[in-house]
Amino acid sequence: MGIPFLKIVNAKQTLRCILSSLESTNVPKGHFAVYIGETQKKRFVVPISYLKHPSFQNLLSQVEEEFGFDHPMVGLTIPSREEAFIQLACSLNDL
């Protein structure tokens, strides 16, 4: 019974961390900034550990194939729906 509760707590902590990063300009050690959105971009700060997950690598490959990495934003830009990215980030935190 404790495992589902822990997953909910971890997902809420991840979501809180991601959403709070929208207001901050600092990137903490062990994290990187990404800009998410199809038209209007929002900045998210995520753990570097996401880079090793196959789901995140797959997302980056799809973005590279479709859009390339030559974007006017300074950071990594992923032109996807914000909700889809948050869902992916929460699922990565559950692993």
Order of alpha helices (4+ residues) and beta strands (2+ residues): alpha-beta-beta-alpha-beta-alpha
